[in-house]
Amino acid sequence: MLRTKELKETIAFYTDILGFECESYSEDWGWASLRLDRVVIMAALPNEHMPFDKPSFTGSLYIELNNVDEYWDGIQGKASVCYPIGSFPYGMREFAIYDNNGYLLQFGQRIPLESGS
């Protein structure tokens, strides 16, 4: 569940830029469910009983894809990039961006492990 004061903008970012589908939205509840293949992310307005100054999260959301290069080609230049696409010795080809709230999203695809010399 990603908390945001900008729910409609978050829905637009995930659908228009990242290609998610908005499966469900309730203005009364201040909540939305967003899907990309088998990945579901829920976004919601802050609850009245919890303190909320701004979005904060110390980690990242990691989304594994089968077509990471194609996905990167479709969104680069449309989102703030943490690091561009690259292949890593731990067996992933990946990139990371920030969503409209500042949450860190990583997208990766498994690749053969690099062999040591």
N, CA, C and O atoms as a GROMACS GRO file, in nm:
protein
  468
    1MET      N    1   0.085  -0.117   0.000
    1MET     CA    2   0.000   0.000   0.000
    1MET      C    3   0.090   0.123   0.000
    1MET      O    4   0.166   0.144   0.094
    2LEU      N    5   0.080   0.203  -0.103
    2LEU     CA    6   0.156   0.327  -0.110
    2LEU      C    7   0.064   0.441  -0.069
    2LEU      O    8  -0.040   0.464  -0.132
    3ARG      N    9   0.102   0.512   0.034
    3ARG     CA   10   0.022   0.627   0.080
    3ARG      C   11   0.064   0.752   0.003
    3ARG      O   12   0.182   0.773  -0.024
    4THR      N   13  -0.036   0.833  -0.032
    4THR     CA   14  -0.010   0.955  -0.107
    4THR      C   15  -0.122   1.054  -0.084
    4THR      O   16  -0.238   1.015  -0.065
    5LYS      N   17  -0.089   1.181  -0.087
    5LYS     CA   18  -0.191   1.285  -0.083
    5LYS      C   19  -0.239   1.317  -0.225
    5LYS      O   20  -0.336   1.391  -0.243
    6GLU      N   21  -0.170   1.260  -0.325
    6GLU     CA   22  -0.199   1.286  -0.465
    6GLU      C   23  -0.246   1.158  -0.534
    6GLU      O   24  -0.178   1.106  -0.623
    7LEU      N   25  -0.360   1.107  -0.492
    7LEU     CA   26  -0.407   0.978  -0.542
    7LEU      C   27  -0.436   0.980  -0.692
    7LEU      O   28  -0.393   0.889  -0.763
    8LYS      N   29  -0.507   1.079  -0.740
    8LYS     CA   30  -0.539   1.084  -0.883
    8LYS      C   31  -0.413   1.098  -0.968
    8LYS      O   32  -0.404   1.038  -1.075
    9GLU      N   33  -0.317   1.177  -0.921
    9GLU     CA   34  -0.190   1.192  -0.994
    9GLU      C   35  -0.111   1.061  -0.992
    9GLU      O   36  -0.045   1.027  -1.090
   10THR      N   37  -0.119   0.988  -0.881
   10THR     CA   38  -0.051   0.859  -0.871
   10THR      C   39  -0.114   0.758  -0.966
   10THR      O   40  -0.043   0.684  -1.035
   11ILE      N   41  -0.245   0.754  -0.971
   11ILE     CA   42  -0.313   0.665  -1.067
   11ILE      C   43  -0.270   0.700  -1.209
   11ILE      O   44  -0.241   0.611  -1.288
   12ALA      N   45  -0.266   0.828  -1.242
   12ALA     CA   46  -0.226   0.871  -1.376
   12ALA      C   47  -0.082   0.830  -1.406
   12ALA      O   48  -0.053   0.785  -1.516
   13PHE      N   49   0.010   0.846  -1.310
   13PHE     CA   50   0.150   0.808  -1.331
   13PHE      C   51   0.161   0.659  -1.362
   13PHE      O   52   0.225   0.619  -1.458
   14TYR      N   53   0.097   0.577  -1.277
   14TYR     CA   54   0.109   0.432  -1.294
   14TYR      C   55   0.039   0.383  -1.421
   14TYR      O   56   0.086   0.288  -1.483
   15THR      N   57  -0.070   0.444  -1.460
   15THR     CA   58  -0.141   0.398  -1.580
   15THR      C   59  -0.082   0.459  -1.707
   15THR      O   60  -0.053   0.387  -1.802
   16ASP      N   61  -0.063   0.590  -1.709
   16ASP     CA   62  -0.018   0.659  -1.831
   16ASP      C   63   0.129   0.638  -1.861
   16ASP      O   64   0.167   0.625  -1.977
   17ILE      N   65   0.213   0.634  -1.759
   17ILE     CA   66   0.358   0.624  -1.780
   17ILE      C   67   0.408   0.480  -1.766
   17ILE      O   68   0.487   0.434  -1.848
   18LEU      N   69   0.363   0.411  -1.663
   18LEU     CA   70   0.416   0.276  -1.637
   18LEU      C   71   0.333   0.165  -1.700
   18LEU      O   72   0.376   0.049  -1.699
   19GLY      N   73   0.217   0.197  -1.754
   19GLY     CA   74   0.137   0.095  -1.824
   19GLY      C   75   0.055   0.005  -1.735
   19GLY      O   76   0.008  -0.100  -1.780
   20PHE      N   77   0.036   0.042  -1.608
   20PHE     CA   78  -0.050  -0.035  -1.520
   20PHE      C   79  -0.195  -0.012  -1.560
   20PHE      O   80  -0.228   0.085  -1.628
   21GLU      N   81  -0.282  -0.103  -1.519
   21GLU     CA   82  -0.426  -0.088  -1.536
   21GLU      C   83  -0.485  -0.055  -1.400
   21GLU      O   84  -0.450  -0.118  -1.300
   22CYS      N   85  -0.575   0.042  -1.395
   22CYS     CA   86  -0.645   0.072  -1.270
   22CYS      C   87  -0.761  -0.026  -1.261
   22CYS      O   88  -0.863  -0.010  -1.329
   23GLU      N   89  -0.745  -0.128  -1.177
   23GLU     CA   90  -0.848  -0.231  -1.162
   23GLU      C   91  -0.966  -0.184  -1.078
   23GLU      O   92  -1.080  -0.224  -1.102
   24SER      N   93  -0.937  -0.099  -0.981
   24SER     CA   94  -1.043  -0.055  -0.892
   24SER      C   95  -1.004   0.081  -0.834
   24SER      O   96  -0.888   0.106  -0.804
   25TYR      N   97  -1.106   0.167  -0.820
   25TYR     CA   98  -1.083   0.300  -0.763
   25TYR      C   99  -1.207   0.341  -0.686
   25TYR      O  100  -1.320   0.324  -0.733
   26SER      N  101  -1.187   0.395  -0.567
   26SER     CA  102  -1.297   0.447  -0.488
   26SER      C  103  -1.260   0.585  -0.436
   26SER      O  104  -1.170   0.598  -0.352
   27GLU      N  105  -1.327   0.685  -0.485
   27GLU     CA  106  -1.303   0.820  -0.434
   27GLU      C  107  -1.346   0.830  -0.289
   27GLU      O  108  -1.281   0.897  -0.209
   28ASP      N  109  -1.456   0.763  -0.253
   28ASP     CA  110  -1.504   0.765  -0.114
   28ASP      C  111  -1.402   0.705  -0.017
   28ASP      O  112  -1.381   0.758   0.091
   29TRP      N  113  -1.341   0.597  -0.056
   29TRP     CA  114  -1.240   0.531   0.029
   29TRP      C  115  -1.103   0.594   0.015
   29TRP      O  116  -1.017   0.576   0.102
   30GLY      N  117  -1.080   0.669  -0.095
   30GLY     CA  118  -0.947   0.724  -0.120
   30GLY      C  119  -0.847   0.613  -0.146
   30GLY      O  120  -0.740   0.608  -0.085
   31TRP      N  121  -0.882   0.525  -0.238
   31TRP     CA  122  -0.804   0.402  -0.259
   31TRP      C  123  -0.812   0.358  -0.406
   31TRP      O  124  -0.912   0.380  -0.473
   32ALA      N  125  -0.704   0.297  -0.454
   32ALA     CA  126  -0.702   0.242  -0.589
   32ALA      C  127  -0.616   0.116  -0.591
   32ALA      O  128  -0.521   0.102  -0.513
   33SER      N  129  -0.650   0.024  -0.682
   33SER     CA  130  -0.572  -0.096  -0.706
   33SER      C  131  -0.522  -0.090  -0.850
   33SER      O  132  -0.600  -0.073  -0.943
   34LEU      N  133  -0.391  -0.105  -0.866
   34LEU     CA  134  -0.326  -0.093  -0.997
   34LEU      C  135  -0.253  -0.223  -1.029
   34LEU      O  136  -0.186  -0.280  -0.944
   35ARG      N  137  -0.266  -0.270  -1.154
   35ARG     CA  138  -0.208  -0.399  -1.192
   35ARG      C  139  -0.125  -0.387  -1.318
   35ARG      O  140  -0.162  -0.319  -1.414
   36LEU      N  141  -0.010  -0.456  -1.316
   36LEU     CA  142   0.075  -0.478  -1.433
   36LEU      C  143   0.108  -0.626  -1.433
   36LEU      O  144   0.187  -0.673  -1.351
   37ASP      N  145   0.049  -0.700  -1.524
   37ASP     CA  146   0.063  -0.846  -1.528
   37ASP      C  147   0.022  -0.905  -1.393
   37ASP      O  148  -0.094  -0.893  -1.353
   38ARG      N  149   0.117  -0.969  -1.322
   38ARG     CA  150   0.084  -1.030  -1.193
   38ARG      C  151   0.117  -0.940  -1.074
   38ARG      O  152   0.101  -0.980  -0.959
   39VAL      N  153   0.161  -0.818  -1.101
   39VAL     CA  154   0.197  -0.724  -0.995
   39VAL      C  155   0.078  -0.635  -0.963
   39VAL      O  156   0.020  -0.574  -1.053
   40VAL      N  157   0.040  -0.628  -0.837
   40VAL     CA  158  -0.068  -0.540  -0.793
   40VAL      C  159  -0.012  -0.445  -0.688
   40VAL      O  160   0.049  -0.487  -0.590
   41ILE      N  161  -0.033  -0.317  -0.710
   41ILE     CA  162   0.006  -0.214  -0.615
   41ILE      C  163  -0.119  -0.138  -0.577
   41ILE      O  164  -0.196  -0.096  -0.664
   42MET      N  165  -0.139  -0.120  -0.449
   42MET     CA  166  -0.251  -0.039  -0.402
   42MET      C  167  -0.198   0.097  -0.358
   42MET      O  168  -0.090   0.107  -0.300
   43ALA      N  169  -0.274   0.200  -0.388
   43ALA     CA  170  -0.240   0.336  -0.347
   43ALA      C  171  -0.359   0.392  -0.271
   43ALA      O  172  -0.474   0.365  -0.305
   44ALA      N  173  -0.330   0.471  -0.168
   44ALA     CA  174  -0.438   0.523  -0.086
   44ALA      C  175  -0.401   0.656  -0.025
   44ALA      O  176  -0.284   0.687  -0.004
   45LEU      N  177  -0.505   0.734   0.003
   45LEU     CA  178  -0.485   0.856   0.080
   45LEU      C  179  -0.446   0.816   0.222
   45LEU      O  180  -0.481   0.707   0.267
   46PRO      N  181  -0.374   0.903   0.293
   46PRO     CA  182  -0.336   0.871   0.431
   46PRO      C  183  -0.460   0.854   0.518
   46PRO      O  184  -0.560   0.924   0.500
   47ASN      N  185  -0.453   0.761   0.612
   47ASN     CA  186  -0.560   0.744   0.710
   47ASN      C  187  -0.555   0.860   0.808
   47ASN      O  188  -0.448   0.913   0.836
   48GLU      N  189  -0.670   0.898   0.860
   48GLU     CA  190  -0.676   1.008   0.956
   48GLU      C  191  -0.601   0.977   1.085
   48GLU      O  192  -0.552   1.068   1.151
   49HIS      N  193  -0.592   0.848   1.123
   49HIS     CA  194  -0.528   0.811   1.250
   49HIS      C  195  -0.377   0.792   1.240
   49HIS      O  196  -0.313   0.760   1.340
   50MET      N  197  -0.320   0.810   1.121
   50MET     CA  198  -0.175   0.793   1.110
   50MET      C  199  -0.110   0.925   1.066
   50MET      O  200  -0.162   0.994   0.978
   51PRO      N  201   0.003   0.960   1.126
   51PRO     CA  202   0.072   1.082   1.085
   51PRO      C  203   0.124   1.068   0.943
   51PRO      O  204   0.175   0.962   0.905
   52PHE      N  205   0.112   1.174   0.864
   52PHE     CA  206   0.159   1.167   0.725
   52PHE      C  207   0.194   1.308   0.680
   52PHE      O  208   0.106   1.390   0.653
   53ASP      N  209   0.323   1.336   0.671
   53ASP     CA  210   0.368   1.464   0.618
   53ASP      C  211   0.393   1.454   0.468
   53ASP      O  212   0.351   1.538   0.389
   54LYS      N  213   0.462   1.346   0.432
   54LYS     CA  214   0.493   1.321   0.291
   54LYS      C  215   0.522   1.173   0.276
   54LYS      O  216   0.548   1.105   0.375
   55PRO      N  217   0.518   1.121   0.154
   55PRO     CA  218   0.550   0.980   0.134
   55PRO      C  219   0.692   0.948   0.181
   55PRO      O  220   0.785   1.025   0.156
   56SER      N  221   0.707   0.836   0.248
   56SER     CA  222   0.840   0.792   0.290
   56SER      C  223   0.842   0.640   0.293
   56SER      O  224   0.744   0.575   0.331
   57PHE      N  225   0.954   0.586   0.252
   57PHE     CA  226   0.972   0.442   0.246
   57PHE      C  227   1.121   0.420   0.236
   57PHE      O  228   1.185   0.477   0.148
   58THR      N  229   1.178   0.339   0.322
   58THR     CA  230   1.324   0.325   0.324
   58THR      C  231   1.375   0.221   0.225
   58THR      O  232   1.496   0.207   0.209
   59GLY      N  233   1.286   0.150   0.160
   59GLY     CA  234   1.328   0.047   0.066
   59GLY      C  235   1.285   0.081  -0.075
   59GLY      O  236   1.269   0.198  -0.111
   60SER      N  237   1.267  -0.023  -0.154
   60SER     CA  238   1.220  -0.006  -0.291
   60SER      C  239   1.122  -0.118  -0.322
   60SER      O  240   1.120  -0.221  -0.256
   61LEU      N  241   1.042  -0.096  -0.423
   61LEU     CA  242   0.957  -0.202  -0.476
   61LEU      C  243   1.030  -0.259  -0.597
   61LEU      O  244   1.068  -0.185  -0.688
   62TYR      N  245   1.049  -0.391  -0.599
   62TYR     CA  246   1.122  -0.456  -0.708
   62TYR      C  247   1.022  -0.536  -0.790
   62TYR      O  248   0.954  -0.625  -0.739
   63ILE      N  249   1.014  -0.504  -0.919
   63ILE     CA  250   0.920  -0.568  -1.009
   63ILE      C  251   0.999  -0.642  -1.116
   63ILE      O  252   1.076  -0.583  -1.191
   64GLU      N  253   0.980  -0.773  -1.120
   64GLU     CA  254   1.051  -0.856  -1.218
   64GLU      C  255   0.968  -0.868  -1.344
   64GLU      O  256   0.849  -0.900  -1.339
   65LEU      N  257   1.031  -0.843  -1.457
   65LEU     CA  258   0.967  -0.846  -1.588
   65LEU      C  259   1.034  -0.947  -1.680
   65LEU      O  260   1.145  -0.994  -1.652
   66ASN      N  261   0.966  -0.981  -1.788
   66ASN     CA  262   1.027  -1.066  -1.891
   66ASN      C  263   1.082  -0.984  -2.007
   66ASN      O  264   1.151  -1.037  -2.093
   67ASN      N  265   1.053  -0.853  -2.009
   67ASN     CA  266   1.092  -0.768  -2.120
   67ASN      C  267   1.146  -0.634  -2.070
   67ASN      O  268   1.097  -0.528  -2.110
   68VAL      N  269   1.245  -0.637  -1.983
   68VAL     CA  270   1.292  -0.516  -1.916
   68VAL      C  271   1.346  -0.412  -2.013
   68VAL      O  272   1.327  -0.292  -1.992
   69ASP      N  273   1.414  -0.454  -2.119
   69ASP     CA  274   1.467  -0.357  -2.215
   69ASP      C  275   1.354  -0.284  -2.288
   69ASP      O  276   1.359  -0.162  -2.305
   70GLU      N  277   1.255  -0.358  -2.330
   70GLU     CA  278   1.140  -0.298  -2.397
   70GLU      C  279   1.065  -0.204  -2.302
   70GLU      O  280   1.022  -0.096  -2.342
   71TYR      N  281   1.051  -0.245  -2.178
   71TYR     CA  282   0.984  -0.162  -2.079
   71TYR      C  283   1.062  -0.033  -2.055
   71TYR      O  284   1.003   0.075  -2.050
   72TRP      N  285   1.194  -0.045  -2.042
   72TRP     CA  286   1.281   0.073  -2.025
   72TRP      C  287   1.265   0.168  -2.144
   72TRP      O  288   1.251   0.289  -2.125
   73ASP      N  289   1.268   0.114  -2.264
   73ASP     CA  290   1.253   0.197  -2.384
   73ASP      C  291   1.122   0.275  -2.382
   73ASP      O  292   1.116   0.389  -2.429
   74GLY      N  293   1.018   0.216  -2.326
   74GLY     CA  294   0.888   0.280  -2.325
   74GLY      C  295   0.870   0.388  -2.219
   74GLY      O  296   0.784   0.474  -2.233
   75ILE      N  297   0.952   0.384  -2.112
   75ILE     CA  298   0.931   0.483  -2.005
   75ILE      C  299   1.046   0.579  -1.984
   75ILE      O  300   1.030   0.679  -1.913
   76GLN      N  301   1.164   0.553  -2.043
   76GLN     CA  302   1.275   0.645  -2.018
   76GLN      C  303   1.239   0.783  -2.072
   76GLN      O  304   1.178   0.797  -2.178
   77GLY      N  305   1.278   0.884  -1.996
   77GLY     CA  306   1.244   1.020  -2.030
   77GLY      C  307   1.108   1.064  -1.977
   77GLY      O  308   1.071   1.181  -1.989
   78LYS      N  309   1.032   0.970  -1.919
   78LYS     CA  310   0.899   1.002  -1.866
   78LYS      C  311   0.895   0.998  -1.713
   78LYS      O  312   0.794   1.033  -1.652
   79ALA      N  313   1.005   0.954  -1.652
   79ALA     CA  314   1.012   0.942  -1.506
   79ALA      C  315   1.152   0.979  -1.460
   79ALA      O  316   1.248   0.973  -1.538
   80SER      N  317   1.164   1.017  -1.335
   80SER     CA  318   1.293   1.049  -1.277
   80SER      C  319   1.372   0.920  -1.255
   80SER      O  320   1.324   0.829  -1.187
   81VAL      N  321   1.491   0.912  -1.313
   81VAL     CA  322   1.572   0.791  -1.311
   81VAL      C  323   1.666   0.791  -1.191
   81VAL      O  324   1.737   0.889  -1.167
   82CYS      N  325   1.667   0.681  -1.116
   82CYS     CA  326   1.765   0.661  -1.010
   82CYS      C  327   1.893   0.606  -1.072
   82CYS      O  328   2.002   0.658  -1.049
   83TYR      N  329   1.879   0.499  -1.152
   83TYR     CA  330   1.992   0.449  -1.232
   83TYR      C  331   1.936   0.387  -1.360
   83TYR      O  332   1.831   0.324  -1.359
   84PRO      N  333   2.009   0.406  -1.472
   84PRO     CA  334   1.961   0.355  -1.601
   84PRO      C  335   1.978   0.204  -1.613
   84PRO      O  336   2.039   0.139  -1.528
   85ILE      N  337   1.924   0.150  -1.719
   85ILE     CA  338   1.929   0.006  -1.740
   85ILE      C  339   2.073  -0.042  -1.753
   85ILE      O  340   2.157   0.022  -1.815
   86GLY      N  341   2.098  -0.157  -1.693
   86GLY     CA  342   2.230  -0.217  -1.701
   86GLY      C  343   2.222  -0.362  -1.656
   86GLY      O  344   2.125  -0.404  -1.594
   87SER      N  345   2.326  -0.438  -1.690
   87SER     CA  346   2.336  -0.578  -1.649
   87SER      C  347   2.430  -0.587  -1.530
   87SER      O  348   2.536  -0.523  -1.528
   88PHE      N  349   2.392  -0.667  -1.432
   88PHE     CA  350   2.468  -0.675  -1.308
   88PHE      C  351   2.517  -0.818  -1.285
   88PHE      O  352   2.450  -0.914  -1.325
   89PRO      N  353   2.634  -0.833  -1.222
   89PRO     CA  354   2.694  -0.965  -1.205
   89PRO      C  355   2.611  -1.060  -1.119
   89PRO      O  356   2.638  -1.181  -1.120
   90TYR      N  357   2.513  -1.011  -1.047
   90TYR     CA  358   2.428  -1.098  -0.965
   90TYR      C  359   2.313  -1.157  -1.045
   90TYR      O  360   2.223  -1.218  -0.988
   91GLY      N  361   2.316  -1.141  -1.178
   91GLY     CA  362   2.221  -1.211  -1.263
   91GLY      C  363   2.094  -1.136  -1.295
   91GLY      O  364   1.991  -1.198  -1.326
   92MET      N  365   2.099  -1.004  -1.288
   92MET     CA  366   1.980  -0.924  -1.322
   92MET      C  367   2.018  -0.812  -1.420
   92MET      O  368   2.126  -0.754  -1.411
   93ARG      N  369   1.927  -0.786  -1.511
   93ARG     CA  370   1.934  -0.667  -1.596
   93ARG      C  371   1.822  -0.579  -1.544
   93ARG      O  372   1.706  -0.621  -1.543
   94GLU      N  373   1.854  -0.456  -1.502
   94GLU     CA  374   1.756  -0.377  -1.430
   94GLU      C  375   1.781  -0.228  -1.442
   94GLU      O  376   1.886  -0.183  -1.488
   95PHE      N  377   1.680  -0.152  -1.398
   95PHE     CA  378   1.690  -0.007  -1.385
   95PHE      C  379   1.600   0.034  -1.269
   95PHE      O  380   1.519  -0.045  -1.221
   96ALA      N  381   1.615   0.158  -1.226
   96ALA     CA  382   1.531   0.208  -1.116
   96ALA      C  383   1.487   0.350  -1.146
   96ALA      O  384   1.562   0.432  -1.199
   97ILE      N  385   1.361   0.378  -1.110
   97ILE     CA  386   1.304   0.512  -1.126
   97ILE      C  387   1.233   0.552  -0.996
   97ILE      O  388   1.212   0.469  -0.907
   98TYR      N  389   1.197   0.677  -0.989
   98TYR     CA  390   1.113   0.726  -0.880
   98TYR      C  391   0.974   0.753  -0.936
   98TYR      O  392   0.960   0.806  -1.046
   99ASP      N  393   0.872   0.716  -0.860
   99ASP     CA  394   0.737   0.749  -0.904
   99ASP      C  395   0.707   0.895  -0.871
   99ASP      O  396   0.795   0.966  -0.821
  100ASN      N  397   0.587   0.941  -0.899
  100ASN     CA  398   0.552   1.081  -0.879
  100ASN      C  399   0.553   1.123  -0.732
  100ASN      O  400   0.553   1.242  -0.702
  101ASN      N  401   0.554   1.027  -0.640
  101ASN     CA  402   0.560   1.055  -0.497
  101ASN      C  403   0.701   1.049  -0.440
  101ASN      O  404   0.725   1.092  -0.327
  102GLY      N  405   0.794   0.996  -0.518
  102GLY     CA  406   0.930   0.977  -0.471
  102GLY      C  407   0.960   0.835  -0.427
  102GLY      O  408   1.071   0.807  -0.382
  103TYR      N  409   0.863   0.743  -0.440
  103TYR     CA  410   0.889   0.602  -0.409
  103TYR      C  411   0.983   0.544  -0.514
  103TYR      O  412   0.970   0.573  -0.633
  104LEU      N  413   1.078   0.462  -0.469
  104LEU     CA  414   1.176   0.401  -0.559
  104LEU      C  415   1.121   0.270  -0.614
  104LEU      O  416   1.081   0.181  -0.538
  105LEU      N  417   1.119   0.259  -0.746
  105LEU     CA  418   1.073   0.139  -0.816
  105LEU      C  419   1.187   0.083  -0.897
  105LEU      O  420   1.248   0.154  -0.977
  106GLN      N  421   1.217  -0.045  -0.878
  106GLN     CA  422   1.320  -0.112  -0.957
  106GLN      C  423   1.250  -0.214  -1.047
  106GLN      O  424   1.157  -0.282  -1.004
  107PHE      N  425   1.296  -0.224  -1.170
  107PHE     CA  426   1.243  -0.319  -1.266
  107PHE      C  427   1.359  -0.404  -1.316
  107PHE      O  428   1.461  -0.350  -1.358
  108GLY      N  429   1.344  -0.536  -1.311
  108GLY     CA  430   1.454  -0.622  -1.349
  108GLY      C  431   1.410  -0.747  -1.423
  108GLY      O  432   1.294  -0.787  -1.420
  109GLN      N  433   1.507  -0.807  -1.488
  109GLN     CA  434   1.487  -0.933  -1.560
  109GLN      C  435   1.608  -1.021  -1.534
  109GLN      O  436   1.722  -0.975  -1.536
  110ARG      N  437   1.582  -1.148  -1.509
  110ARG     CA  438   1.692  -1.242  -1.484
  110ARG      C  439   1.773  -1.263  -1.611
  110ARG      O  440   1.718  -1.274  -1.721
  111ILE      N  441   1.906  -1.268  -1.593
  111ILE     CA  442   1.998  -1.296  -1.702
  111ILE      C  443   2.099  -1.398  -1.649
  111ILE      O  444   2.108  -1.418  -1.528
  112PRO      N  445   2.175  -1.463  -1.738
  112PRO     CA  446   2.276  -1.558  -1.689
  112PRO      C  447   2.377  -1.488  -1.598
  112PRO      O  448   2.420  -1.376  -1.625
  113LEU      N  449   2.415  -1.556  -1.490
  113LEU     CA  450   2.517  -1.503  -1.400
  113LEU      C  451   2.648  -1.489  -1.474
  113LEU      O  452   2.683  -1.573  -1.556
  114GLU      N  453   2.721  -1.380  -1.443
  114GLU     CA  454   2.854  -1.363  -1.501
  114GLU      C  455   2.949  -1.457  -1.431
  114GLU      O  456   2.949  -1.467  -1.308
  115SER      N  457   3.031  -1.527  -1.510
  115SER     CA  458   3.127  -1.620  -1.448
  115SER      C  459   3.253  -1.544  -1.408
  115SER      O  460   3.299  -1.456  -1.481
  116GLY      N  461   3.308  -1.580  -1.294
  116GLY     CA  462   3.430  -1.516  -1.244
  116GLY      C  463   3.551  -1.568  -1.318
  116GLY      O  464   3.550  -1.680  -1.368
  117SER      N  465   3.655  -1.487  -1.325
  117SER     CA  466   3.779  -1.528  -1.394
  117SER      C  467   3.878  -1.580  -1.296
  117SER      O  468   3.988  -1.619  -1.334
   0.00000   0.00000   0.00000
